[in-house]
Amino acid sequence: MTQTVLILGASGKVGRHAKYAFSQAGWNVRLYDRKLGNMPAQATGADVIVNGLNPPDYHNWADIIPRITQQVIEAATITGATVIIPANVYNYGDRSGTWNEATPHVPHTRKGKIREDLERSYETSGVQTILLRGGDFITPQDDSDDVIRLAVLKGIRKGKITMPGKSATMRAYCYLPDWARAAVLLAEKRNELGQFEDIAFGGYNFTLQDLKTELEQALGHPLGISKFPWWALKLASPFWELARELLEMRYLWDMPHAIGTDKFDRLLPDFERTDLNTVMRASLPRDIDPNKAVSKQNPVTV
């Protein structure tokens, strides 16, 4: 029998990739219409809800995130749907290491505490919830606003790579086409999972120096280095909300961290990740790297 998924935030990064992956897997895909509202009504008959709703540019998280959380919990409680959430690494705080489901949550930033409250709300709600937790998003679309494209490759057409942090610092990333495929597989085995599952989606850990080396090989020439202008964000922060929010998360560029894969590999032992070289090249503009190998999974309208 065909299963049904309701995608929240279908026009965003997570939503676009989720609707493509679920559609390719044969699911009946519904896209939540914010203009219509009444989430429980739109979720009626849905087996799974993918929560891709997120205020752009970190806008007013303290108010908007709790409201979204309660709406989704209400809809899932009424309909019995399982909720899948793209969780992040903010909950772990500023302790370096390889993070996984056993890593204590010690959020030290305002956004980390908001995300922790979100997760605890789901955990105590009684709604079956799957947290699929990854690092910074990477997407293969030229028009997407992933962190590599915006912060690191903004000068790539001038032959430069921008360093927001130390070049040798290991960092965790999340390749969204693979995240979406994994979300489908977990949704399909939800009856085998617990009421609240925290699953680390690792395997995409690399340094800025690793990235520079890979992009130099892809482009066939050396790249210069420029420093990210944190000073400019600091000057703009009194009157620019996004600058303040980015400054709060600066620590993640200088603190070594990675995401482990043990639990994920136990649950989905046959999952095939996109190779790391392809992931690192994915944010390159096509016009300067015509031969780059990126995922062919382009979001479709369903």
N, C-alpha and C positions, 0 to 999 in steps of 0.2 A: 504494500500500500504506500502511495506517495505521501511523504511527510511534508509538513509546512513550517517554514521559518519566517518570522517577522524581523526585518532588518530596520533598526532604528539608526537614523543618521546616514541614510543610504547615499547621500551626495558627498559624504566625507571619505577620508582615506580608508578607514576600516570598513565602512559600509560598502564602498565600491568593490573592494576585493571580496568581502563576504558574499555579496549578492552574486558575483561571478562564480565563486567557488561552490556555493550551494546549488546554483542553477546547473553548473556542469555536473554535479553529482546527482542530478535528477530530482531535487527537491522542488516543491512549490514555493516560490519566493514572493513574499509580500513586502512592500516598502511602506514604512510608516509615514503618514501624511500629517505633519505638524499642524497644518491649517485646519484639518478636521478635528484634531484633538481626540479625546476619549480613547486613551490607549487601551483600556480593557476591551472595548468594543472591537478595535482594530486587531487585537491579539486573539480574539475568539477563534478557536479552532487551530491555533498555532501550537506546534509541539515544542518549538524553540524560539527564544527571542535573543537576537544578537544586539547588544547595546553599544552601538557606535556613536551615540550622542555625546558630544563634548563641546563646551563653549570654545569658539575660536580664540586663539592668542591668549589662552588662560583667563579669559574675561570673567571676572566676578565669580570665581569658583566657589567661594565660601557660601554664596547664596544659591547659585544655579545647580551645582552638583548634588546637594542634598535633595532638591526638588525633583530632579530627574530620577534620582535613586528611589525615592518614595513612589513616583509614578510607575516605574518599572516593577518594583516589588508588588504594588497593588495589582498591576495587570497580570503578573505571573501567579500571584496568589489566587486570583479569581479564575484564571484559565488553566492553571496547572502546568504552565509551560516551564521549561528549563531555561535559565538565563546564562548566556556566555558573555564574559566581559574581558576586554583587552586590558589586563592589569599592567602596571608599570613597576619601576624599581624604586620609586620615591619612598616606599614604606621601609626600606632597609636602612635608611639613614646614611651616615657618613663613615661607616666602618668598611674598609676595603676587604676584598676577598672574592671567592667564588660563591655566589648566592644561589640558594635553592629553597625548597619548601620548608626546610628545617631551620633556615636562617631567621634569627629573631627580628621582629619588626620594631625598629627604634627610630621612627621618623623624626627628623629634627627641623624640617622646614614646614612652613604653613601649608604648602600644597601636599607634602607628604602626610601630614596629619589629616587633611581633608580626604585623601585617598584611603587612609587607614579607617576613618569613620565610615566611608562608603562600604568598604569590605566587611566591616563588623556588622553593618546594617543588614547586608545580605546573609551573613552567617547566622544571625539570630532570627531571620525572617521565616524560616521554614521552607523557603523557596529553594529548589535545587539550583545551585549556582556553580558554574565552572569559570574560575579565573585562569586565563591563559596569559602568563606574565612574561613580558619581553622588555628589551631595552628600547633605545630610540628607533623610531620607525625608519625603514628604508623602502622606497617604492620605485618601480621602474618606469613611471610615467614622467615625461618631460615637464608636464605642467604641475607636478605635485610639489608640495612644500615640505619635503622631508628635511631633517636637520643637516644631513650631509650636503644636500643641494644648496640650502640657504646659508649655512654657516661656514662650511669648509670649501665648497667649490664655487663660491661667488666670483672668484677671480680666475677661474679655470681657462676662460677664453684668452686671458692675458698671460697664460703660462704659469699661473701661481696657484698654490694651495694654501688656504688660510688655516692657521693653527689656533683654535680656541683654547687649547690646553697643551700639556707637555706631549711631545711627539711619541714618547715611549710608554705612555699610559694606556693600559688595556681598558677597553670599554665594551659594553654590551649593546648590541643592536637587534632589531626585530625586522626580518624581511617579510613584509605584509602578504605577498602572494602565498608564501609558505604558511604563515600564521593562519590565513583563511582556510587553506586546505586542511590544516590540523584541526581547526575549529569544527569543520564538517565531520571529520572522523571521530572526534570526541562526542559530538552531538549524536552520532549514529550508535555510539556505545554508552549513551547516558544511563541506560538501565543497569549497567554494570558498575556505575560510579556512585560515590557517596553523595550525601545531600549538599556538602560544600567541599569543592575540590580546588586546591591551589596548585597549579601546575606550571612549573618554570619552563619557558619555551626558549632554551638556549641554543648554542651552536654557532652563534654569529658574533664572536668576540675577536676584536682586532685593535691595533694601535693606529694612530694617525700616520706613523712611519710605515706601517704595513700598507695602509691605504695609498700613501704617496708612491711607494715602490710599485704597487699593482697598477696604479693609474699611469705611471711612467712607462710601464711595459705596454699598456693598452694604447697609449698615444704615440709611443715611439720616440719620445724626447724627454729630457729632464724637466722637472718642475721647480720653480722658485718657491720660496716660503714667505708668507706675510703673517703678522700676528693679528688675531681678532681684536677689534677695537672695543674692548671692554670699557675703556675709559669713556668712550662716547655714550655707551649705554648708561653709565653711572651719571653722566651729566644730564642725560635725558630722563632719567628715572623719576624725578619729581613730577613730571607732567605726562609721562608716557607709560601706561600700564604694562605693556609688553616688555619694555626695558626692565622694569622692576622684577617682573616674573622670571625673565631669563637670568638676571643677576643672581636670583635666589638659587638657581640650579647650576651655577657655575662650578660648584664643587665636583660635579660628576665628570668634568673634563680633566681634572687633575688627580682624582682618586682612583687608583687601579681597582677594577671590578670586572667580573665576568658572570655569566649565568650558566649553571649546570644543567644537565639533561637527564639525570638518572631516572626520575619518576616518569618523565615524558617517554623515555625510551622503553620503560617497562610497559606503559600503557599502549604505545604505538610503536612496537619494535620494527615494523616494516616501513616506517615513514622515511621517505627519501627527501632530504633537504637539498635545496639548490646549493651548488658548490660555492664556497666562500669567495672565490675570485669573481664569479658572476655577480654576487651580491655587492662586492666592493665597487664593481664597475657600473652598477645599475643606475646610479644618480648622474652619470655623465650625460651631458646633452648629446643627442644623436648627431647633431650637425658637426661635432668635432671628433666623433668616434664612430664612423659608419659601420665598423666591423665589430662593435662591442657585442658581447654575448649577454643578452638580458632575457628575462623570462618573457615568453610569448603570451602570458596570461593577461590580456588586456580586458579591463572591466567591460561588461556588456549591459545593455538595458534589458531588463526582464519585466 
